[in-house]
Amino acid sequence: MPTTPEEDAVKSADEPAAAAAAPDEETAPALRKHHGNGPVFFVIATAFAVLCAVGWGYAVMSYTGLGGGVYHQVITSSAPSSAEAAISYEVNSRDGAVCLIRALDERLVEVGQRTVTTEAGNHMVSTTVETVRQAATVEVASCREQGSQD
């Protein structure tokens, strides 16, 4: 009659420790055949892991973001009248930038937009946007390098 796993566990606990510590000579060659006779697998796996780590590190260190080399930060924005909105922002670019300014109402519907071109370097820009009705907010929707994706 076959034994259950519980009975096998009881038998192994009852056996002397010396008998359990001695390796079975018949299973060792089978395990060696199954898992390989040398460190080839270990060396290949280690080389692959090192290559992946170096590649991942290079990718992280060279990532500059999806926006390219143009950075902007809004300083102030206002909508003093129903006909126009104003914004002041700082833009930094290598080769000059083209920024899209949008004015939105309280329901976030676009009520005006304007494209502003700046020269290379770090610049403070103040501009106004004509609106069709009262704007609630003004934003820099995007800034990209001049001449890219025209």
C-alpha positions as CSV (number, residue, x, y, z in Angstrom):
1,M,0.0,0.0,0.0
2,P,1.5,3.4,-1.0
3,T,2.3,5.8,1.8
4,T,0.9,9.3,2.2
5,P,3.1,12.4,2.4
6,E,2.2,12.7,6.1
7,E,3.5,9.2,6.7
8,D,6.7,9.9,4.7
9,A,7.3,12.9,6.9
10,V,6.9,10.9,10.1
11,K,9.2,8.1,8.8
12,S,11.9,10.7,7.9
13,A,11.6,12.2,11.3
14,D,12.0,8.8,12.9
15,E,15.1,7.8,10.9
16,P,18.5,8.5,12.4
17,A,20.1,11.8,11.5
18,A,23.2,10.0,10.2
19,A,21.3,8.1,7.6
20,A,19.6,11.3,6.5
21,A,22.9,13.2,6.3
22,A,24.6,10.7,4.0
23,P,23.9,11.5,0.4
24,D,22.3,8.9,-1.8
25,E,24.9,7.8,-4.3
26,E,22.3,7.0,-6.9
27,T,20.5,10.4,-7.0
28,A,23.7,12.6,-7.2
29,P,24.7,11.7,-10.8
30,A,21.1,12.1,-11.9
31,L,21.0,15.6,-10.4
32,R,24.4,16.4,-11.9
33,K,23.2,15.4,-15.4
34,H,20.0,17.3,-15.0
35,H,21.5,20.6,-13.9
36,G,24.8,20.5,-15.8
37,N,28.3,19.3,-14.9
38,G,30.1,22.7,-14.8
39,P,29.6,26.3,-14.0
40,V,28.7,27.2,-17.6
41,F,25.1,28.0,-16.8
42,F,26.1,30.1,-13.8
43,V,28.7,32.1,-15.9
44,I,26.3,32.7,-18.7
45,A,23.5,33.8,-16.3
46,T,25.9,36.1,-14.5
47,A,27.1,37.7,-17.7
48,F,23.5,38.3,-18.8
49,A,22.6,39.9,-15.5
50,V,25.6,42.2,-15.6
51,L,24.9,43.1,-19.2
52,C,21.2,43.9,-18.3
53,A,22.3,46.0,-15.3
54,V,24.8,48.0,-17.3
55,G,22.2,48.6,-20.1
56,W,19.5,49.7,-17.7
57,G,21.9,52.0,-15.9
58,Y,23.0,53.6,-19.2
59,A,19.3,54.1,-20.2
60,V,18.4,55.7,-16.9
61,M,21.5,58.0,-17.0
62,S,20.9,59.1,-20.6
63,Y,17.2,59.8,-20.2
64,T,16.4,63.5,-20.7
65,G,12.6,63.3,-20.8
66,L,10.0,63.5,-23.6
67,G,10.1,67.3,-23.8
68,G,13.6,67.5,-25.3
69,G,15.9,70.3,-24.3
70,V,13.2,73.0,-23.6
71,Y,12.1,73.7,-20.0
72,H,9.5,76.2,-18.9
73,Q,8.0,77.4,-15.6
74,V,4.9,79.7,-15.2
75,I,5.6,82.7,-12.9
76,T,2.2,84.5,-13.0
77,S,-1.0,84.4,-14.9
78,S,-4.1,86.6,-14.8
79,A,-7.3,87.4,-16.8
80,P,-8.0,91.1,-16.1
81,S,-10.8,91.4,-18.7
82,S,-13.0,89.3,-20.9
83,A,-11.0,90.2,-24.0
84,E,-7.5,89.2,-22.9
85,A,-5.5,87.1,-20.5
86,A,-1.8,87.6,-19.5
87,I,1.0,85.3,-18.5
88,S,4.6,85.6,-17.5
89,Y,6.8,82.5,-17.7
90,E,10.5,81.5,-17.8
91,V,11.8,79.4,-20.7
92,N,15.2,77.8,-21.2
93,S,16.2,76.2,-24.5
94,R,19.4,75.4,-26.4
95,D,18.3,76.5,-29.9
96,G,15.3,78.7,-29.3
97,A,11.8,77.6,-28.5
98,V,8.2,77.9,-29.7
99,C,5.7,77.9,-26.9
100,L,1.9,77.4,-27.2
101,I,0.0,79.6,-24.7
102,R,-3.7,78.7,-24.0
103,A,-6.4,80.5,-22.1
104,L,-9.1,78.4,-20.5
105,D,-12.5,79.4,-19.0
106,E,-13.9,78.0,-15.7
107,R,-15.1,74.8,-17.5
108,L,-11.6,74.3,-19.0
109,V,-12.8,75.2,-22.5
110,E,-10.2,76.9,-24.6
111,V,-11.1,80.6,-25.1
112,G,-7.9,81.7,-26.7
113,Q,-4.4,80.7,-27.8
114,R,-1.2,82.1,-29.0
115,T,2.2,80.9,-30.2
116,V,5.3,82.7,-28.9
117,T,8.8,82.3,-30.3
118,T,11.8,82.9,-28.0
119,E,15.6,82.9,-28.7
120,A,18.1,80.4,-27.3
121,G,19.0,80.7,-23.6
122,N,17.1,81.5,-20.4
123,H,14.4,84.2,-20.9
124,M,11.5,85.7,-19.0
125,V,8.6,86.1,-21.3
126,S,5.4,88.1,-20.7
127,T,2.6,88.0,-23.2
128,T,-1.1,88.4,-23.6
129,V,-3.7,86.2,-25.3
130,E,-6.8,87.5,-26.9
131,T,-9.9,85.7,-25.6
132,V,-13.5,85.3,-26.8
133,R,-14.9,85.4,-23.2
134,Q,-13.6,85.7,-19.7
135,A,-10.7,83.3,-19.0
136,A,-10.2,81.6,-15.7
137,T,-6.6,80.4,-16.2
138,V,-3.7,80.8,-18.6
139,E,-1.2,78.0,-19.2
140,V,1.9,77.2,-21.2
141,A,0.5,74.1,-23.1
142,S,3.8,73.1,-24.6
143,C,7.3,74.4,-25.5
144,R,9.4,72.7,-28.1
145,E,12.6,73.6,-30.0
146,Q,12.4,75.8,-33.0
147,G,12.1,73.9,-36.2
148,S,11.1,70.6,-34.7
149,Q,8.0,68.9,-35.9
150,D,6.7,71.8,-38.0
